[in-house]
Amino acid sequence: MKTSDFYYELPPELIAQHPAQPRDSSRLLVYHRNTGKIEHRIFRDITEYLGKNDVLVMNNTRVIPARIFGVGHLTGCRVEFLLHKRLSLTDWKVLCRPARKAREHDTFEFGEGLSCEVIGSGDAGEKTVRFSCEGSFEAALDKIGQMPLPPYIHEKLKDKSQYQTVYAKQSGSCAAPTAGLHFTEDLLNKIRSNGTETIEVLLHVGLGTFRPVQTDDIESHKMHSEHWEITEDAANRLNKARSEGKRIICVGTTSVRVLESAVNEDGTFTASHGDTQIFIYPPYKFKAVDALITNFHLPESTLIMLVSAFCGREQTLAFYREAVNEKYRFFSFGDACLLL
């Protein structure tokens, strides 16, 4: 298939610049895959579609303030560093801008006792750096780092928690699993009180998820790897849900990618972890996911390709056009879809 097969027209004014307040007041487009029916609701209405025979799978990754700015020891030049994959206690893969100002063996100061040396170079501005810190690396990063918002968001956050799910626990992502941003603690408590089980998995969201597809043929696109984990408790509960015929509903494409990376041939799950480069596009037979909560995604992105594999390409583009006509808000801080 061609990348252009996943294009749709989106007016720039529909790109959300700030999250809905409260979070669960965002709009919800409900798409029924078996009939093509579309409903227009509010996100908190999602409780009407969930019950005791459902399991919500959520990605509990926590976004780190991954955008930092360093000054070169010798050059005095200012370089932006975007942390996107931790390699060890000290070493990270980062993207630098401008990359030409961060050559191997160059050193940079960031403040709060944090510095680094460039120890390797990759493609498209990627560098490997080794950090040194007089105190806690995480504490220094929390003070000087900025949340790595996508380039189409131009407004500044009022506070960092706006780009964090309420159930975020394990630090390591350089982007939020944005479908989860619509949930509040009260809404989750209501969902659980109605009998719906919630299960947490982990995928540290990397830049590869959001990088544009730069090949005409989508099969030539290569995803960057991202770390995922399923605990023994989560695996046991997923297997129990499967054996009881419950519906597995993923919150976000990152949760989909965890389950589809981890599922065994017989449809069961085993406690495990690893790195995944899974790229889901039509035609793809889902082995672990029955329904999906997600945001609206960029044209020609790997994420709209995943949704198209789940719903069908023409059907996906049709309800995206409906969302445009109804003036839904798009992308990270935008409105949501429930795909049943």
N, C-alpha and C positions, 0 to 999 in steps of 0.2 A: 504494500500500500504506500501511497505517497503522503508526505507531510501535509501537502496542500489539501488533502481529503478531510482534514480536521480543522479547516479554517472557518471562522464565522465573523461577521461584522459586529464590532462592539463600539458604541459611542464612548469616547474617553470620559465623559461626565458620569458614567455608570461605575467607574472604578472607585471603590470605597476608600476613603482616606482616613477614616477613624472607625473604631468598633462601635456597635450599637450599645446604648446604655438604657436599661440593663442589658446584659449579654443576651438573655433569652427573648428579647423583644425584636430580634432580627426576623426577617421574613423567612418562610419555609415553603419551597416548592416540593410537593409530593408527587412523584411519578410512579405510576403502577405499570410495571413492565409487561404484565400479562395482557393488559387491556389498552395501554397507551393513555389512560386517563391521567389528567393533571389537576391537582388541587393547589390552591393558594392559601396558605395558612401563616400563623405566627409560630416561631420556633418552640415556644413553650407548649404549643398544642401537640407536640410530638408524643406526649404521654397517651394520647388517644390511639396511637398506632403501636404501642408497646404493651406487652402483658407478661404473664407468668411463664409463657412458653418461649420467651425471647431472652437472649444474652447479648449485652452490649460489650464489645471489645474496644478498649481505649488504650492509646499510646501514652504512657506516663513519662515520656521524656521531658526534660526541662531545658528551655533555651538559655544559653549562656550569653552574656553581653559580649559578643564575639568580635565586634568592630572596635579596634584600637588604633591609635596613631602614634608612630614612633619618630624620633629625630635621630638621624645618622650621626655617629660619633665624629667621623672624619669630615663628612660632607655638609652636615647641618641641614640636610634636606628632610622634609616631612613626608612620610610614607604611611599609607593606610594598610593595615594588616587585618584580614578577615580570617579568623580561625575556623577551620571546617572539619578537621579530623585529628584527634589526639592519637599519637603513636606510642608515647610512654609518659612517665611523670614529667619529663621536661620537653619532649619533642612534639611538634605539631606540624601538620600540613596547613598552609595558609595561602590565601590569595593576596598578592601585593598590588598596590596601585600608587604610583607608576612602578611597574615591575622592574624597569631598567635601573631604577634608583636603589634596588635591593639586590646587590650582587653577592655571590658566595664570599663568605668571611667578613662581610660588612656587619657591623654591630649597631644596635639601636637602643635608645632609652625611651621609656614610656611614662615614667613617673611612678610614685608609690613603690620605689625600689625595684621596679621590674625592667629587665633588659633582655635582649636576645641577640643571637648570632645566626646569620643565614648559613646553613650547612649544606644546602642542596637546591637545585632548580628543576622544575618540570615544565609542562606545557601550559599555555594560556595564562601566564602570570602566577602559576603555582610555585611555591617555595616550601622547603622544609627548614624550620627554624628551631633553635634550642634556647629555651627561656631560662633565665636565672632570676631569682627573686630574693630580696633580703628577708621577707616575711612570707606570708601565705600567698601563693599564686592566685588562689580563688578569691581571696579578700581584695587583692590588688586589682584583679580583673573586674570585680564587682564595683569598685570605685571609679575606675577610669574607662571601662568598656561601655559601648553603646549597643543597644539591641540591633541586630542585623536586619532591618526592615527591607523588604523588596524595593527595587528602584522606582516602581510605579507609585509608591506611597511617599508623598512629599511633605505631609504634616508631621511634626514631631509628637512623640508620645508624651502624655502628661505624666505617666509613670510606667516603669518597666513591666509591671504586672499586667498591663493591658495586652501584652504580647506573650501571655503565659496562660495555659489552661489552669483551671482551679484544682486539677488533680495531678499537676506536674510534680515529679519527685526526683528523677535521676538526671543530673546535669550532663549535657553533651551535645545538644542540638544547636545548629546555627540558623535554624528557622523553626517556626512553630508548626505543630500539626493543627492547622487552622480550623478544621471542622470542630475540634474540641473547644474552641473559644466561645461557642454559643451556650455552653452549659454553665449553670450556676450551681452552687452547693445545694440550694433549695430545690432546684429542678431535679438534680441527681437523687436527692433524698425522696422526692415524690415518685420518681421512676422506680427506685428500689422498693418503696412501700407498696407499689402496685404489683410487686412480684418479679420484676425484671432483674436478672442477675447482671452484675458488672464484673468484668475480668480485665485486668491490666496486663499489657505486654509492653515491650520496649523496642523502639527503633529511633536511633539518633539521626535526625533529619540532616542530610548533607546537601551541598549545593547541586549535586547531580540531579536531584528531584526537580529542581526549578530551572536548570539550564535549558535554553532553547534547543530544539532539534535542528541541527545545522546540515542535515543530509536530506536529499530529495526522497530517498527510499528509507522509510522508517526502520527497516531491518538493519540498516547500516549504522544506526545510532547506538552508541555505547554509554550505558549508565555508569556513574561513579558508584563505588561500593559504600554501603551504610551498615553500621553495626546494629544487630537485633538480638533480643533475648526473649525466651519464654521460660518462666520458672516451673518447677515441678508442680506447685499448687495450681498455676494457670493451666498447665497441660492436663492435669487430672480433671479440672473443672470443665475444660473444653471437651474432653473425651466423654465426660458424664453427660454434658449437654447434647452432644452428638448422639449418644446411645439412647437418650430420652426423646429424640426427634425435635429438639428445640431449634429455633431459628437463630443463627449467628449473624449479628448485625455489627459491622465494623464502623467505628467512628473515625472517618478519614481514610484517605488512600494509604497512609503510612501503616495503619493497622492491617489493611488488606495485604500490603506487601510483606508484613511479618508472617501472617498466617499462610499465605500462598508460598512463601519461602520455606516454611517450617513443616508443612503438612506432609505426612507419610503417604505412601502409595495407597494404603488401605483407608485413608481419610482420618487417621488418628494423629495425635500430637505427642511428642516426647520432649521433656525438658531439654532445652538446647540453646545454643547461641552461635553467632557467626557473623559473617559479612555477606550481604546480598547485593547483587547487581540485577535483580529481576526487573524485567521491562515487560509490562503487560499491555498488549494491544490486540486488536481483532485479527484473527479469531483466536480466542483463548478460552479454555474450559476451566472455570473456577472450581476448585476442589474443596474450599473451606469457608466460603462466604456466601450468605443467603440474601443479605440486604446491606445497604451502604448509606451512611450519612456523610455528605461531603459539601464543599463549597463549589462555586463556579470557577472554572479554570481558564487559563490563558489559551487563546487560539493556537493550534499546532503544537501544544505542549504534550509531554509524556503523560500528564495527569488527565487531560481530556481524552487521550488515547485509552487509558485505563478505564475511564467511565464508559467509553464507547465499546470496549470489550464486554463490559458488564450489561449494558442496555441495548447495544447495537449502534452503529455509527449514525445512520440516518435518524434513528429515534433520538439519540443524544443531541444532534444538531437541531432537531425539531423543538425539543423542550428548551434548549438554549435560546433559540429564536423567540420562543414564547416568553422566556425570562427577560430578554431585551425589550420586547414589546410592553411587558408589564413593569419595566423599569426597576428590576431587581438590582441590588448592589453586588458588584463582582469582586472576586479574588480574595486576598487574605482577610480583610476586615469586612467582607461582603456578606451576603445572605447565604442560606444553606439549601441543599436538596436532600430529600429522603427518597431513596431509590429502592422500591419494594419489589 
